[in-house]
């Protein structure tokens, strides 16, 4: 039988979807799987549907959007829309997921919904190519350019090990509900981009993190602001040349979506999807050790669904 990494290489080479039995043990729950402890965080792991269908199923599994958004609250959504690249390149969060999240927040009674990111490519090109501009226009959500330095406030990080203070987007700090919506992909510096790494788009200065123990800084940020909900677009994860990628040849179609209130648990599961152990991704390991979430997936209530 082929190893997980061999299946990834094959998928990249021939561009086909991998069968259910070949996506690792994240979806291999059996009656013999130990029951999670009482109070374990819930992780919805859905596959083999379209993006909107999988998102609807995941949010329903977590209690509906009303479990996160109450009437009159302000919501900030942080996707990954950093790159001037179309959705099929896999470097940005897919607009179908972003659009549906805005609608679900509105239906739950949100007073306002704001989409924000500090893009790496120029803002006009990134929001147009990623589809975020169209989502905002169609849904009425505010779309805020995170490259505006006046948005950021310097705040202390009292429980950080390396990150002692940071300039954070005030929209994130002041929001009632913070929804984190990354796309799953390889990253040359951090091994993987998922929930925790996506939060770097909420800060003004990212280069110092790369110079001063990137993984520890990523984990430290969670001591300041953890997302209310993390949804990971893993429909066709980028398995090489991340985070920008070079095109569809860097993707493997897996048709998956993950969601949880525990960003560490989500990232642990994302590591498994990419063929790693959670502890291989150092910022995930550090966050688990700092008790900022659950890295051990045997202690997570994983609710697995395969849609028709």
C-alpha positions as CSV (number, residue, x, y, z in Angstrom):
1,X,0.0,0.0,0.0
2,X,1.3,3.5,-0.8
3,X,2.3,5.8,2.0
4,X,0.4,9.1,2.6
5,X,3.3,11.1,1.0
6,X,3.3,8.8,-2.0
7,X,-0.4,9.4,-2.6
8,X,0.2,13.2,-2.4
9,X,3.0,13.0,-5.0
10,X,0.7,10.9,-7.3
11,X,-2.2,13.3,-6.8
12,X,0.0,16.2,-7.8
13,X,1.4,14.4,-10.8
14,X,-1.9,13.3,-12.3
15,X,-4.3,15.9,-10.8
16,X,-7.0,13.5,-9.6
17,X,-9.0,13.4,-6.4
18,X,-7.7,10.9,-3.8
19,X,-10.2,8.2,-2.6
20,X,-11.5,8.4,1.0
21,X,-9.3,5.6,2.3
22,X,-6.2,7.4,1.2
23,X,-6.5,10.7,3.1
24,X,-5.0,9.6,6.3
25,X,-6.6,8.6,9.6
26,X,-8.4,11.9,10.1
27,X,-11.5,10.4,8.4
28,X,-10.8,6.8,9.5
29,X,-13.0,6.8,12.6
30,X,-14.2,3.4,13.6
31,X,-16.3,2.0,16.5
32,X,-12.9,1.1,18.1
33,X,-11.8,4.8,18.2
34,X,-11.6,5.9,21.9
35,X,-14.4,8.3,22.9
36,X,-13.1,11.8,23.5
37,X,-13.1,13.1,27.1
38,X,-16.1,15.1,28.3
39,X,-15.9,18.7,27.3
40,X,-13.6,18.0,24.3
41,X,-13.6,20.6,21.6
42,X,-15.7,19.7,18.6
43,X,-14.1,19.5,15.2
44,X,-16.3,19.2,12.1
45,X,-14.5,17.3,9.3
46,X,-16.5,17.2,6.1
47,X,-15.6,15.9,2.7
48,X,-16.8,15.1,-0.8
49,X,-19.3,17.9,-1.2
50,X,-19.2,21.3,-2.8
51,X,-17.7,24.1,-0.7
52,X,-21.0,25.6,0.4
53,X,-22.6,22.3,1.2
54,X,-19.6,21.3,3.3
55,X,-19.6,24.6,5.1
56,X,-23.3,24.4,5.8
57,X,-22.9,20.9,7.3
58,X,-19.9,21.9,9.4
59,X,-21.6,25.0,10.9
60,X,-24.7,23.0,11.6
61,X,-22.6,20.4,13.4
62,X,-21.1,23.1,15.6
63,X,-24.6,24.3,16.6
64,X,-25.3,26.7,13.8
65,X,-23.9,30.2,13.3
66,X,-26.1,31.3,16.2
67,X,-23.6,29.4,18.5
68,X,-21.0,32.0,17.5
69,X,-22.9,35.1,16.5
70,X,-25.7,36.7,18.5
71,X,-28.1,39.4,17.2
72,X,-26.5,42.9,17.2
73,X,-22.9,41.7,17.4
74,X,-20.1,42.9,15.1
75,X,-18.3,40.2,13.1
76,X,-14.8,40.4,11.5
77,X,-13.9,37.7,9.0
78,X,-10.2,37.2,8.2
79,X,-9.7,35.1,5.0
80,X,-6.5,34.6,3.2
81,X,-6.8,36.9,0.1
82,X,-3.1,37.9,0.0
83,X,-2.4,37.1,-3.6
84,X,-3.2,38.3,-7.1
85,X,-4.3,34.9,-8.2
86,X,-7.7,33.3,-9.2
87,X,-9.5,30.8,-6.9
88,X,-8.4,27.8,-8.9
89,X,-4.7,28.5,-8.0
90,X,-5.4,27.6,-4.3
91,X,-3.4,30.4,-2.8
92,X,-6.5,32.3,-1.5
93,X,-9.6,31.3,0.5
94,X,-12.3,30.4,-2.0
95,X,-14.9,33.2,-2.5
96,X,-17.8,30.7,-2.2
97,X,-16.8,30.0,1.4
98,X,-16.4,33.6,2.2
99,X,-19.7,34.6,0.6
100,X,-21.6,31.9,2.5
101,X,-20.0,32.9,5.8
102,X,-21.2,36.4,5.4
103,X,-24.7,35.2,4.6
104,X,-24.8,32.9,7.7
105,X,-23.6,35.8,9.9
106,X,-26.3,38.1,8.6
107,X,-28.9,35.4,9.2
108,X,-27.7,35.0,12.7
109,X,-28.4,38.7,13.3
110,X,-25.0,40.3,13.0
111,X,-25.1,44.1,13.2
112,X,-22.1,44.3,10.8
113,X,-19.8,42.0,8.9
114,X,-16.4,43.1,7.9
115,X,-13.8,41.3,5.7
116,X,-10.2,42.3,6.3
117,X,-6.7,41.2,5.3
118,X,-3.3,42.8,5.0
119,X,-2.5,41.5,1.5
120,X,1.0,40.7,0.3
121,X,0.2,41.7,-3.3
122,X,-1.3,45.1,-4.1
123,X,-4.8,45.4,-2.6
124,X,-6.8,46.2,-5.8
125,X,-5.4,43.2,-7.7
126,X,-5.6,40.8,-4.7
127,X,-9.2,41.6,-3.9
128,X,-10.3,41.4,-7.5
129,X,-8.5,38.2,-8.4
130,X,-9.4,36.4,-5.1
131,X,-13.1,37.2,-5.6
132,X,-13.3,39.0,-2.2
133,X,-14.3,42.3,-4.0
134,X,-17.2,40.6,-5.7
135,X,-18.3,38.9,-2.4
136,X,-18.4,42.3,-0.6
137,X,-20.4,43.8,-3.5
138,X,-22.9,41.0,-3.6
139,X,-23.4,40.6,0.2
140,X,-23.0,44.2,1.4
141,X,-20.2,43.2,3.8
142,X,-17.5,45.9,4.4
143,X,-14.2,45.1,2.8
144,X,-11.3,46.8,4.5
145,X,-7.8,47.3,3.2
146,X,-5.5,46.0,6.0
147,X,-2.5,47.9,4.5
148,X,-3.7,51.1,6.1
149,X,-1.3,51.6,9.0
150,X,-3.7,53.8,10.9
151,X,-5.9,50.8,11.6
152,X,-3.3,49.2,13.9
153,X,-2.8,49.6,17.7
154,X,0.3,48.6,19.7
155,X,-0.8,46.2,22.4
156,X,1.2,44.2,25.0
157,X,1.4,40.4,24.8
158,X,1.8,39.7,28.5
159,X,1.9,35.9,28.1
160,X,4.1,35.7,25.0
161,X,7.4,34.0,25.2
162,X,9.0,35.9,22.4
163,X,6.3,38.2,21.2
164,X,6.0,40.9,23.9
165,X,4.0,43.5,22.0
166,X,2.5,43.8,18.6
167,X,0.6,46.2,16.4
168,X,-2.8,44.5,15.7
169,X,-5.6,45.6,13.4
170,X,-8.1,47.4,15.7
171,X,-11.0,45.9,13.8
172,X,-9.9,42.5,15.1
173,X,-9.4,43.7,18.7
174,X,-12.7,45.4,18.9
175,X,-14.9,42.8,17.1
176,X,-17.4,40.8,19.1
177,X,-16.9,37.8,16.9
178,X,-13.7,37.0,15.0
179,X,-13.9,34.3,12.3
180,X,-10.7,33.0,10.8
181,X,-11.0,31.5,7.3
182,X,-7.7,30.3,5.9
183,X,-7.0,28.1,2.9
184,X,-4.8,25.0,3.6
185,X,-1.4,25.0,1.9
186,X,2.3,24.3,2.2
187,X,4.5,27.1,3.5
188,X,8.2,27.3,2.8
189,X,9.0,29.0,6.2
190,X,6.4,27.5,8.5
191,X,5.8,24.1,6.8
192,X,2.0,24.8,6.7
193,X,-0.4,27.6,6.5
194,X,-3.7,27.0,8.2
195,X,-5.6,28.6,11.1
196,X,-2.8,29.9,13.3
197,X,-0.5,31.1,10.5
198,X,-3.4,33.0,8.8
199,X,-3.5,35.3,11.9
200,X,-0.3,36.9,10.8
201,X,-2.5,38.9,8.4
202,X,-4.0,40.8,11.4
203,X,-0.7,42.4,12.4
204,X,1.2,45.3,10.8
205,X,4.8,44.1,11.0
206,X,5.4,40.5,10.0
207,X,9.1,40.5,9.1
208,X,10.2,40.7,12.8
209,X,8.3,37.4,13.4
210,X,10.4,35.7,10.7
211,X,13.6,37.0,12.4
212,X,12.7,36.2,15.9
213,X,11.4,32.6,16.1
214,X,8.5,32.6,13.7
215,X,6.8,29.5,15.2
216,X,6.9,30.9,18.7
217,X,5.5,34.3,17.6
218,X,2.6,32.5,15.9
219,X,1.8,30.6,19.1
220,X,2.3,33.7,21.3
221,X,-0.3,35.6,19.3
222,X,-3.0,33.2,20.4
223,X,-2.4,34.4,24.0
224,X,-3.7,37.8,22.8
225,X,-6.6,37.0,20.5
226,X,-8.0,33.6,19.6
227,X,-10.6,33.3,16.8
228,X,-14.2,32.6,17.8
229,X,-14.4,30.1,14.9
230,X,-11.9,28.8,12.4
231,X,-13.0,27.4,9.0
232,X,-10.4,25.8,6.8
233,X,-10.8,25.6,3.0
234,X,-9.2,22.3,2.2
235,X,-10.9,21.6,-1.0
236,X,-7.7,21.4,-3.0
237,X,-4.8,22.0,-0.6
238,X,-1.5,23.3,-2.0
239,X,1.1,20.7,-1.3
240,X,4.2,22.5,-2.7
241,X,5.6,25.9,-3.6
242,X,3.5,27.6,-0.9
243,X,2.3,30.0,0.1
244,X,1.9,31.6,-3.3
245,X,2.1,28.5,-5.5
246,X,2.8,28.3,-9.2
247,X,-0.6,27.2,-10.4
248,X,-3.1,24.3,-10.3
249,X,-0.3,21.7,-10.6
250,X,0.7,22.4,-7.0
251,X,-2.8,21.3,-5.7
252,X,-4.3,17.9,-4.8
253,X,-8.1,17.8,-4.9
254,X,-9.3,16.4,-1.6
255,X,-12.7,18.1,-1.3
256,X,-12.5,18.7,2.5
257,X,-13.5,21.4,4.9
258,X,-12.7,21.7,8.6
259,X,-14.3,23.9,11.3
260,X,-13.9,24.3,15.0
261,X,-13.8,26.9,17.8
262,X,-10.3,25.4,18.7
263,X,-7.8,26.7,16.2
264,X,-5.1,24.4,17.5
265,X,-7.2,21.3,17.0
266,X,-8.0,22.5,13.4
267,X,-4.4,23.0,12.6
268,X,-3.5,19.6,14.1
269,X,-6.0,18.0,11.7
270,X,-4.7,20.1,8.8
271,X,-1.2,18.8,9.5
272,X,-2.5,15.2,9.1
273,X,-4.2,16.1,5.8
274,X,-0.9,17.3,4.5
275,X,0.8,14.1,5.6
276,X,2.5,15.4,8.8
277,X,2.2,14.6,12.4
278,X,0.8,17.7,14.3
279,X,4.0,17.9,16.3
280,X,6.0,18.3,13.0
281,X,4.5,21.8,12.6
282,X,6.3,23.5,15.4
283,X,3.8,26.4,16.0
284,X,1.1,23.8,16.5
285,X,3.3,21.9,19.0
286,X,4.1,25.0,20.9
287,X,0.5,26.1,21.1
288,X,-0.5,22.7,22.4
289,X,2.3,22.8,25.0
290,X,1.1,26.3,26.0
291,X,-2.4,25.0,26.5
292,X,-3.8,27.3,23.9
293,X,-5.8,24.5,22.3
294,X,-5.8,20.8,21.9
295,X,-3.1,19.3,19.6
296,X,-3.8,15.6,20.5
297,X,-6.6,14.6,18.2
298,X,-7.6,11.7,20.4
299,X,-8.8,14.3,22.8
300,X,-10.9,16.1,20.2
301,X,-14.5,15.2,19.4
302,X,-14.0,14.8,15.6
303,X,-17.4,14.6,13.9
304,X,-16.7,13.1,10.4
305,X,-19.0,13.4,7.5
306,X,-18.8,12.2,3.9
307,X,-21.4,13.9,1.7
308,X,-22.8,12.4,-1.4
